[in-house]
Every structure is written in C-alpha cells, then in structure tokens.
Amino acid sequence: MKKKIAFLLPLCILLAAAVWAFAAGDAGDPLASLSYLDGTFSSLVDSRVDERLDASDQTLLESAERGDLTAADAAVWTETRMKQGDALSGMTGTNVMLLAGSAQVTYTSGAVVDATTGTVAASGSALSARHRYIVAEDTSAAFTVTSKTAVLDYQGSYAFAYSDAVDYNAMAAALKALHLFKGSFTGYGEGFDLEAAPTRLQALIMFIRVLGEEEQALAWTGTTPFTDVAKGSDAEKYVGYAYDMGYTNGYSATQFKPAGAVNAYQYTEFVLRAMGYSSAANTDLADTFVRAQEAGVLTAGEVSMLQADKFLRAELVYISYYALDAALPGENRTLGDLLCEKGVFTGLERADAAAMVSGRRL
C-alpha cells in the first residue's frame, strides 16, 4: 500500500495543479479567494484524488498480476540523449526534465505544469533547464528538441518519435568506441557535453587523439612556458607535448588560455595539421575551410553550417568523425586507416563504430 501511495503521490499533485490551473483565473483575475481554497477547491481536489486512488486499485492489481508494471518501475527516472526534431510524447502523469540543450512543449488541450515554479507551461513554450514538468490530467503532450542535441530525463508513460536530423549523439558514441572521444566528468548525457562550447584545451586533446599520440602526450615529462596551465597536471602534459612537437604555439609566449574559446576555423586547422595538410607555422586561417574542402575533410554544406552556427562540441565531434574518412596527402590511405595501423582502434571497433551512425553528410 505504501508503494502504491508513493506511485500515486505525483499524480495527486498534478491533479491538484491541474485543478488549480483552471480555477485560478486569468491575468485579469489571477488570485483565488482564501474561502474558495479552503472550501470548494479543497473539496474538489480531495474528491478527485479519492476517485483516482479507488480506481487505481484494480489497475495496479491487474498490472502486477501480468508482471508488466510495478510501483517501483513507474517511479524510475530515465535519461536519454536526443537530436533536433526528436519528440517524447507523454500522457497524464508523465514527468519530463530538460538537462541540456533546448526543447519545447506542445499540446492541444489540458495543461502541462511546471512543478518547479508552480505555473502552467503554455503550449509552444520553451522548457526551462532543470525544471520538472508534469503532464496534467486528460492531457497528451509532446516535448520536442529544438537544439542540435539535448538530454532529457523522463518518468511515466511515454513514446518517442525520431527525426532524420544529423545525429551528433551517435557520432560522439562512435568516437568514444574508437577511443577518440572520452567526454567530460558531467554526470549526465554520457559526459558528452555536446551542447557546450569546446575549450582550447579540449580541442587540443581531441587533436592529439586524432593524431594517435595520446599515449606519448601523457608520457611527456618536461616544462612549458605557459603560466596558466597547472604544473604536474594532465593538461600540462597535453599542452607541453603539443608545444614541443610544434603542433601549437599557445595564445602568447606565456599563456595557453586552456579555458578559452575555440572556433570552427581553429579546430578545422588542428585537424588539417593532424593529417599533414598544414602546420603550426601557418597562422592565417582565412582559407582554412577552402583547404579543408580541397582535402575532403569538409563538404560545402558543412562549411556553410560551420560558418552560420555557433561552434559547439557537437560540431567538434562532427568534424572529427568525418575526418576519419578523408585521404591523407598524396596517399590512398585515410586518417582512419592510419589510426587503425597505429593501434588506436581495431578494424572490428571501426566497423562497429561506423554502424552506429546512419544518414548522409550535410
């Protein structure tokens, strides 16, 4: 009985919230009187809750007998990564929380309650990050991703509809399977942080991995002229190794600015250097995209996207993933072939990673 009450408590809350949403009036009369709250409103909520509790007894019993539903299962929050245009549809009692990216909620009737603020979320409105949204009684709502990627936490009855948009999430998972992308220490979204802008240090680490030289970098024991990189840290090893190898010049003679922003031109230049199409001696990035197209690292559509959009870790993953298929200068081998030969990943891992990503390039 305690489990049943625990399962139904959120439902009782959303029932009360739904009744309040429709009883509280509009902008011209936003407040209900105290007498109404103590009398009619409270009686109505009590009555509705009692009805739903009584009606749920048989439903829960039948579900338990079938073995397809338990109170504990219903209370579990599940996290998922989604891409632009993907939608999670929920019915009465479904809970949704946006952890990263952006999304909006739509419904034709009823209400969706923002339990964090105690207000009704209007249909078509954007979700606020880390707010708990509850689909109210007699409501069917869709939570649709509007950014390139997003992370949603959800609970209750739901169904998914998937778009054919570029799947940056799948590319990140593929690169992780190839030991080229390890993500961050963020506790959600597999640590991919695809919705965040990459830092100079993150871009450099990815560059070194694409070179197939991460082991050498972490074994580096030297000193750097950069005062803003912690001594003895892994960051110093990556930066020091890259500096000694001539892969990077730093931001200035004494600063690397590891937390500084990196743009699409700079990261694409890093990839061209990794493949042998450029070097640190080239500091003019005006023609970087032109050279990337000539090398087969980028397509015209990808260049247009990178020029128009804010550069996020999602784009860093995109460039890195498709660079693996580009040929090395004057060779029939690709970057992926070279890394496979270096032992960064196996042929089987490469095939498995390729199977994770579907769809065509931009």
C-alpha positions in Angstrom: 0.0 0.0 0.0 2.9 2.3 0.8 4.3 1.7 -2.7 1.0 2.4 -4.3 0.8 5.7 -2.4 4.3 6.6 -3.4 3.5 5.9 -7.0 0.3 7.9 -6.9 1.5 10.9 -5.0 2.9 12.7 -8.1 -0.4 12.0 -9.8 -2.3 13.6 -6.9 0.0 16.6 -7.1 -0.6 17.1 -10.8 -4.4 16.6 -10.3 -4.3 19.4 -7.7 -2.1 21.5 -10.1 -4.4 20.9 -13.0 -7.5 21.9 -11.0 -5.6 25.0 -9.7 -4.6 25.9 -13.2 -8.2 26.1 -14.4 -9.6 27.5 -11.2 -7.1 30.3 -10.5 -8.5 32.7 -13.2 -6.7 34.6 -15.9 -4.4 37.6 -16.0 -7.3 39.9 -15.1 -8.2 37.8 -12.0 -5.0 35.9 -11.0 -5.9 35.0 -7.4 -8.5 32.8 -5.9 -10.0 33.8 -2.6 -9.0 32.1 0.7 -12.5 30.9 1.3 -12.5 29.3 -2.2 -9.2 27.5 -1.5 -10.4 26.3 1.9 -13.8 25.2 0.7 -14.7 24.4 -2.9 -11.2 24.0 -4.2 -10.0 21.7 -1.3 -13.2 19.6 -1.5 -12.8 19.3 -5.3 -9.2 18.2 -5.1 -10.0 15.7 -2.2 -12.8 14.2 -4.2 -10.8 13.9 -7.4 -7.8 12.3 -5.6 -10.1 9.8 -3.8 -11.7 8.8 -7.1 -8.4 8.2 -8.7 -7.0 6.3 -5.8 -10.0 4.0 -5.7 -9.9 3.5 -9.5 -6.2 2.7 -9.4 -6.5 -0.3 -7.1 -7.8 -2.6 -9.7 -5.4 -1.3 -12.4 -2.4 -1.8 -10.2 -3.5 -5.3 -9.2 -4.1 -6.3 -12.8 -0.7 -4.9 -13.8 1.1 -6.7 -11.0 -0.6 -10.0 -12.0 0.6 -9.6 -15.6 4.1 -8.7 -14.3 4.4 -5.7 -16.6 4.2 -2.9 -14.1 5.3 -2.2 -10.5 5.2 0.9 -8.5 9.0 0.9 -8.3 9.3 0.7 -12.1 6.9 3.6 -12.6 8.9 5.8 -10.2 12.2 5.3 -12.1 13.6 8.3 -13.9 15.3 7.5 -17.2 17.8 9.7 -19.1 18.3 9.9 -22.9 20.1 11.9 -25.5 18.0 13.2 -28.3 18.6 15.1 -31.5 16.9 18.1 -33.2 13.3 17.2 -34.1 13.1 14.1 -31.9 10.0 14.2 -29.7 8.9 12.5 -26.4 5.2 12.2 -26.1 3.6 11.7 -22.7 0.2 11.3 -21.1 -1.3 12.1 -17.7 1.4 11.8 -15.0 4.4 11.8 -17.3 7.3 13.8 -15.9 10.0 15.5 -18.0 13.1 17.4 -17.1 15.5 19.1 -19.6 19.1 18.6 -18.5 20.9 20.1 -21.5 20.0 21.7 -24.9 16.7 23.2 -25.7 13.2 21.9 -26.2 9.6 23.0 -26.3 6.3 21.5 -25.1 3.1 21.4 -27.2 -0.4 20.1 -26.5 -3.9 20.8 -27.9 -5.9 20.7 -24.6 -5.4 20.3 -20.9 -2.3 21.5 -19.2 1.4 20.8 -18.6 2.5 22.0 -15.2 6.0 23.4 -14.4 6.2 21.9 -10.9 9.4 23.9 -10.2 7.6 27.3 -10.4 4.0 26.1 -9.8 2.8 27.5 -13.1 1.2 26.1 -16.3 3.6 25.9 -19.2 1.8 27.3 -22.3 1.7 25.1 -25.4 4.6 26.1 -27.7 6.7 27.5 -24.9 10.4 26.6 -24.3 11.3 24.3 -21.5 13.5 25.8 -18.7 16.5 23.7 -17.9 16.2 21.5 -14.7 12.6 22.4 -14.2 10.2 19.4 -13.6 7.3 19.4 -16.0 4.2 17.2 -15.3 1.6 16.3 -17.9 -1.8 17.1 -16.2 -5.0 15.0 -16.2 -6.6 14.3 -19.6 -3.6 15.8 -21.4 -1.3 14.4 -24.1 1.8 16.5 -24.7 4.9 16.4 -26.9 8.3 17.5 -25.8 10.3 18.3 -28.9 14.0 19.0 -29.1 14.8 22.4 -30.8 18.6 22.4 -30.5 21.0 20.1 -32.4 21.3 17.8 -29.3 19.6 17.7 -25.9 19.4 15.5 -22.8 16.0 14.7 -21.3 15.1 12.9 -18.0 11.7 11.4 -18.0 9.3 9.2 -15.9 5.9 7.7 -16.6 4.1 6.8 -19.8 5.9 7.9 -22.9 6.7 7.2 -26.6 9.4 8.5 -28.9 9.2 9.9 -32.5 12.6 10.3 -34.2 13.6 12.9 -36.8 16.1 12.4 -39.7 18.3 15.3 -38.5 22.1 14.9 -38.2 22.8 12.6 -35.2 25.7 14.2 -33.4 25.0 11.9 -30.4 25.6 8.8 -32.5 28.9 10.3 -33.8 30.0 11.0 -30.2 29.3 7.5 -29.2 31.1 6.2 -32.3 34.2 8.3 -31.5 34.1 7.0 -27.9 34.0 3.5 -29.2 37.2 4.3 -31.2 38.9 5.7 -28.1 39.0 9.2 -29.6 36.4 10.9 -27.5 36.0 10.4 -23.8 33.7 13.2 -22.8 33.9 15.1 -19.5 33.0 14.5 -15.9 29.5 15.8 -16.3 27.1 13.3 -14.6 24.5 13.2 -17.4 24.3 12.8 -21.1 27.2 10.3 -21.0 29.5 13.2 -20.3 29.5 14.2 -23.9 28.6 17.9 -23.2 27.7 18.3 -26.9 25.6 21.4 -26.0 28.6 23.3 -24.6 31.3 25.3 -26.5 34.6 23.5 -26.5 37.6 25.0 -24.9 41.1 25.4 -26.3 42.4 22.5 -24.1 39.5 20.2 -25.1 40.2 20.9 -28.8 43.9 20.2 -28.3 43.3 16.9 -26.5 40.9 15.8 -29.3 43.6 16.9 -31.9 46.2 14.7 -30.1 43.8 11.8 -30.1 43.1 12.2 -33.8 46.9 12.1 -34.3 47.0 8.8 -32.4 49.5 10.2 -30.0 47.7 10.4 -26.7 49.9 7.8 -25.0 53.0 9.8 -26.0 51.4 13.0 -24.7 50.6 11.5 -21.3 54.1 10.1 -21.0 55.6 13.6 -21.6 57.9 14.9 -18.9 59.0 18.4 -19.5 58.3 22.1 -18.8 56.2 24.6 -20.7 56.5 28.4 -20.8 52.8 28.7 -20.0 51.9 30.1 -16.6 48.2 29.4 -16.8 48.5 25.6 -17.1 48.7 23.7 -13.8 52.1 22.2 -13.2 52.1 18.4 -13.0 48.6 18.1 -14.4 47.5 16.0 -17.4 46.6 19.3 -19.0 50.3 20.3 -18.8 51.3 17.1 -20.5 49.0 17.6 -23.4 49.9 21.2 -23.9 53.6 20.6 -23.3 53.7 17.7 -25.7 51.9 19.6 -28.4 54.2 22.6 -27.9 57.3 20.6 -28.1 56.1 18.8 -31.2 55.3 22.1 -32.9 51.5 21.5 -33.0 50.6 24.6 -31.2 52.1 28.0 -30.5 50.0 28.8 -27.5 48.0 32.0 -27.1 51.0 34.1 -26.3 54.6 33.5 -25.2 53.5 32.8 -21.6 49.8 31.9 -21.9 47.9 29.0 -23.4 44.4 30.0 -22.2 43.2 26.4 -21.7 39.7 27.5 -20.8 39.5 30.0 -23.7 37.1 29.5 -26.6 38.0 27.8 -29.8 36.1 28.4 -33.1 35.4 26.2 -36.1 38.3 27.6 -38.1 40.8 26.9 -35.4 39.6 23.3 -34.8 39.5 22.5 -38.5 43.0 23.8 -38.8 44.0 21.5 -36.0 42.6 18.5 -38.0 44.4 19.6 -41.1 47.6 19.7 -39.1 46.9 16.2 -37.8 46.5 14.9 -41.3 49.6 16.7 -42.7 47.8 19.3 -44.7 49.0 22.2 -42.6 51.4 23.0 -39.7 51.7 25.4 -36.7 53.7 27.7 -38.9 50.5 28.7 -40.7 48.8 31.3 -38.6 46.5 32.7 -41.3 43.2 30.8 -41.1 41.3 32.8 -43.7 41.4 29.9 -46.2 41.1 27.1 -43.7 37.7 26.0 -44.9 38.8 26.1 -48.5 41.8 23.9 -47.8 39.5 21.6 -45.8 37.2 21.2 -48.7 40.1 20.5 -51.1 41.4 17.8 -48.7 38.0 16.2 -48.5 37.7 16.9 -44.7 34.6 19.1 -45.2 31.9 19.4 -47.8 30.4 22.7 -49.0 27.3 22.1 -46.9 29.4 21.5 -43.8 31.3 24.7 -44.4 28.0 26.6 -44.6 26.8 25.1 -41.4 30.0 25.9 -39.5 30.0 29.5 -40.8 26.4 30.0 -39.7 26.2 28.2 -36.4 27.8 28.7 -33.0 30.7 26.2 -32.6 29.8 23.6 -30.0 31.3 20.3 -29.0 28.7 18.7 -31.3 30.4 20.3 -34.3 33.8 19.3 -33.0 32.6 15.7 -32.9 31.1 16.1 -36.4 34.4 17.3 -37.9 36.4 14.7 -36.1 34.2 11.8 -37.1 34.1 12.5 -40.9 37.8 13.5 -41.0 38.5 9.7 -40.4 37.2 9.1 -43.9 39.4 11.7 -45.6 42.5 10.7 -47.5 46.0 11.6 -46.3 48.1 13.9 -48.5 49.2 12.0 -51.6 48.1 8.7 -50.3 45.3 6.2 -50.8 45.0 5.7 -47.0 42.5 7.6 -44.9 43.1 9.1 -41.5 41.0 6.2 -40.1 43.3 3.7 -41.9 46.4 5.4 -40.3 44.9 5.3 -36.8 44.0 1.6 -37.2 47.5 0.9 -38.3 48.8 2.7 -35.2 46.7 0.5 -33.0 44.4 3.3 -31.7 41.5 1.1 -32.6 40.9 -2.2 -34.3 39.2 -3.0 -37.6 36.3 -4.5 -35.7 35.9 -1.5 -33.5 35.9 0.7 -36.6 33.2 -1.3 -38.2 31.1 -1.3 -35.1 31.5 2.5 -34.7 30.5 3.0 -38.4 27.3 1.0 -37.8 26.3 3.5 -35.0 26.0 6.4 -37.4 23.3 6.5 -40.1 22.2 9.2 -42.5 24.2 11.3 -45.0 26.6 14.2 -44.6 25.5 17.8 -44.9 
